[in-house]
């Protein structure tokens, strides 16, 4: 067990190890990641891992665009593949969501994301298996898709270790050390680690950890989010696009083995607050029916599909459903990267790079992360919530 570090990062998910890697690339000294279980054991390993390239908020879409640039060069940067699959992304809107979708498309274009707006007839030619009668417009980003969450995380871990990062698994942080208004390290059952900088990237355990440190919980809560899996019938045709279906409040993406993964975007369905230790990972029959019924409304051919084993994942929700990234104002040297509200994987490489830049004092990173600062809630500067349900 190491005794001293320049930075301690709490949490060995894709966010924590990405921050570690980009700090090491900057030559920031000795970087130590402390993971209470195993790499990717929290939210990361159960992520749907979609790369959506769509948001209603300009700061969030900027993170997505920066992250995609890294994903598109992933093997060159990290020395291994992330399993990136390009499916194309379609965001479907009825008349009541059309104006907001038009604005989101402008934000995406301004951020450098290749996209276009399609009429219902144009979308039907692109996606003939879909029903379009209720649509007013569709947003189409041809580079949207998904990656493999554990392949991605393990590649970042390997690159971080090559850069000198120390990763300790099975090492739970039990206390934050601080003196004179500054962080001085952390305690673990294996001993103390002295460090002038500590980053909490603990995902669903963030609320508990911040309270353990004697800080406010920032309004964060952990939730269990289920995902259903359907095997498409043999006559379905080519895989469908990744979709965010606003009228039906569902999302779906194709998966290998002729599968479709899908879930709810309705914040009242499938986003129940839980304590992380009570997480069970199951999917109820009622939730499965709720999602499948709406998915079949969009793709009628899926009614002949076969349900396969779904799963539940853990998410951390912030009060405005946007990430919480930056320095905690009450203790100098203490940072957090949490509250991703379902967006974490798709922006993880950008978050890693910008959080490392912020810690290193870089101006661009500091400016880009200002909208996500932890103090925004106390300042009454919460980001505008989406009109699109559980969608960043």
N, C-alpha and C positions, 0 to 999 in steps of 0.2 A: 504494500500500500504506500503510495507516494505521500510525502509529508508537506511539500510546498509546491505551489504552482503560481503562474502569472494570471491564469484564468481557470476557474472551475465552472463547468457547465453541468447543470443538473438535468438529466434526461437524455436517454440514448435513442430517441426516435429520429426521424429524418431531419427534423428541425435542429435538434441539439448537435447532431454529428455534422450537419452542414455548417453551422456556425463555427464549430471546432476546426473544420477543414479550412474555411476561408480565413480564420485567424492565423492558422499555421502558415498558410500561403503568404500572409503578410509578415511572417517572421515575428509574431507577437510574443514569443517566448514559450514557456512550458504550458501546454494546454491539457487539462484533465477533464474527461467526461465521466460523470458518476451516474450509473444507471441502476435503479433498485432491483430490476429483474434481468431481462436479457434485451439485446438490441432489437428495437422495433416491437416490443411486447405490448405497448399501449395502443394508441390510436393508429400508428403507422402500419402495423402488420395487418390491420383489418380495414384499411382504407380502400375505397372503390378506385382511387388513384386516377380519377378523371383529370384531364388538362383542358379546361373548358374555354379559356380565352374570351371571357365575357364577364362584365360587371357593370353595375349601375353607378359606381363611384370612380372618379378619375384616378385617385391615388391607388385604389385596388387594381384597376386595369393596368396601370403602369407596372405594378409588381408582377402581374401575370405576363406581360410582354417581356420583361427582363428575365423572368424565370424560363419562358419558352426558349429564349435565345440560348440559355445554358443547357436546357434539355436537348435542343437540336444539335449541340456540340458535345454531348455528354461523354461519349467514349474518348474523345480527344482530351477533354479536361480531366476526367477521373480515371481513365485507363481501363474502363469496363463498360458494358452496356447497361442501360436502364430498362430495356424492353419497351421502348417507345413505339406505339402503334398509332398511325394516323387514320382516323375514321371519318373526319369531318364532324363539325358540331353544328346543329341547328337549334335555335331558340325559337319556339313557336308562340305567337301572340294572337289573342283575339282582339276585337275592336277596343275593349277597355284597357288593354295593355300596349296598344300600338304606339302611342305617343312616347311612352317611356322606353320602348324598345328602339324606336328611332333615335332617341337621345343616347342610349347606350351604344348604338352602332357608331355614332359620331365620336364618342369617347374612345372606342376601340380603334377607329381609324387614326385618331390623333395620337394614340399610343404606338402606332406602327403595326397594328394587327391587321392582317389581310382579311377582309370580310365584305359582305354585301347583303343588301336587303332584297328578299324575293317575294313576289306576289304568291298567293296560294297556288295558282296554276304552275308557276315556275318551280315552286317547292315540290308539287306533285310529280313533275317530270323528273326531278332529282331523286325523289323518294316515293316511287309508285305504290308501295305497300301501305302508305299512310293515308288516313282520312284527313281532308283539308277543309271540309265544309264550314267549320267554326272559326277558321283562321282569317285574320286580316293581313298579316305579314309574317315573314320568317327571317330571322337573322342567320346567316350562314358563314361560318369560319372554316375554310377547308383544311386548316392545319390542326384543328382540334382533335383530341384523341385521349389516350391514356397510356400509362406506363405500369411497370411491375413495382409495387411499393417496396418489397424486400430486396429485389434485385438492385433497385436504386439505392436503398439504404446501405446494403452491404458493399456496394461499389464506393460510396462516399466514405464508409468506415475504413475500407482498405486504403483508399487514397489518404485519408487523415492519418492513419497509422504510419504510412510511408513518410509522411511529412513530420512525424515525431509526436503526434497526439497520443496520449495515454488514455485508454478506455477501460474503466473498471466496471464490470457487471456484478450484479448481486450486491450492490453497495448503496444502501439507502441513506440519504441525508436526513439527519435528525435535528439539526440545530444550525442556525446562522450565527456566526461570530461577528461582532462589530464593536467598535470603540470610537468615541469621539465623533460620532456621526458618519463613520466610514465602515464598510465591510472589511473584515480581516480574515475570513475563511469560513469553513463549515465543519460540523462534527458528523461522524459516521460511526456505526458500531465497531469499525476496524480502526478508528482513530480520527484525529483531526487533520484537516488539510488547510494550511495557511495560504491565503490568496487575497490580493487587493481588488480583484474583480470576480464577481459571481453572477452567472446567468441562469435564471430559472426557465427551463424549456421542458417543464414537467407535464405538459398536456393536461389530462383530466385531474391530475393531482395538484395542479397549480393553486387552486383555491385553498386547499388544505395546507400547502407549503407556505403560502403567503401569510396565512393566519398563524402557522407555527412560528414564523419569523416575527410575529407581533405586528404585522402590517395589515392593512385593509385587504379584503378579498377581491376588490375591483368589480364586484357584481358578477363574477364568473360563476358558471355552474357546469358540471359534467352531465352529459346526457348519453343515453343508449340509443343508437340509431340503427334500425334493421335494414337489411338489403335482401330482396328476393332474387331468385334465379329461375329462369325459364329456359328450357331447351326448345329452340325454334323448330317448327315442323319442317320436314324435308323439302316441302314445296314452297317454303317461304321466299326463296330467292336469295340474292346477295345479302350480306349483313346490312342492317339498317345503320343510319348515322348515330352518333351520340346525340341525344336530344335532351333539351330542357323544355318541358311541355307546360307552359304557363296556364292555359285554360284548365288542364287536368291536374296541375300541381304535382307532376311527377317528373323524374329524370330516368334515363335509361342509357345504357351503352352496350355494344356487343362485346362478347368475350370469346376466347377460343373454345372449340368444341361445340359450336353452333348455339352458344348460350347468350342470353340477354340478362344483364344485371339491372335492377331497377329499384327505386325507392321513392319516398314522399318528399315533396318540397313544401308541403303544408306544415307550418310550424306547430300546429295543434295535433299533428299525427306523426308519431315516430321520433319525437324529440323530447321524451320524458326525462326530467331531471332525476339523477340517481347519485348515490355515493359510489365511487369507483370500485370499492371493495365488494359491492353488491352486484357487480356486473355479471350477467349469466351468459350472454352471447347468443341467445335464442331468438327466434322469430315467431310471433304468434300467428295463428290461423286468421284472426280478424285483420291484422295488418297485411298479411299476404293477399287476402281477398280485396282489401281496399286498393292496394297498388295494382294488382293484376287486372281488376275490373277497369281501371282507368287506362292502363296500358293497352288493353284490348280495344278500348274505344278509339285509340289512335291507330293501332295496328290490328285490325280484326283477324288477320291470319294467325295471330298468336293464341287465339282461343283454342286452337288445336295443338298448342305446345304442351310440354310436360314440365310440371314443377320439379325443380331440383333443390338440393339443400342450400338454403340461404344462410345468412349469418348476421350478427349484430356487431357494430363497432362502437367505440367510445369517442365522443366529441367533447370539446370544451367551447361553450358558448359565452360570448361577451354581451354586455347590455345592448350594443348596437350591431351585433352580428358581424363585426369586423375585427381583425387581429389587434392584439395589444403588444406593441413592439417598442422597446426603448428603456430608458433609465427610470428606475423608481425614485421619486424625488425625496423620499424620507431618509434614505441611506445611500451615501455616495459609493459608487462602485458596484451597485446592485442593479441588474438589468432583468427584463423578462421578455420572453417571446412565447406568447400563449393566446388563448381565446380565438383560435382560428375559425371557429364556427363552420367547419366543413371545408374550408379553403386551404388548409395547411399544406397538403401534398403538392398541389399544383403550383404553389408559389415558394416551395421550400428552398430551391437553390438561390432565388433572389433574396429571400429572408436571410439565409446564411451569409451571403455576400454583404448585404446592407447592414446587418447587425454587426458583423465583423468590422465593417467600415465605420459604423457609429462608435464602437468601442475604441477604435484606433484614432478617432477624432477627425475623420474625413468629412469635409463640408457637404459633398453631394449626398452621401448616405444619411447624414444628419438631417438634411432638408427633406429628403424623400420620405423619411420615417416620421416627420413631425405630425402628420394627421393621425398616426396610430399610437401616439405617445400615451403611456398609462395615465398621465395626469388629466387627460381630456375629460374624463367623467366628472371629476371634482371641479373642473373649470367650466362645466356646462357646455362643453364643446364636442359632445358625442357626434359621430358621423351620422348622416341621414340614413335611416333604415330603408331597405329595399321594398319596392312595390311588388316584388316577384316572389315573396315567400322566403323560404330558407335558401337564399341564393345570394352570393356576394356580388 
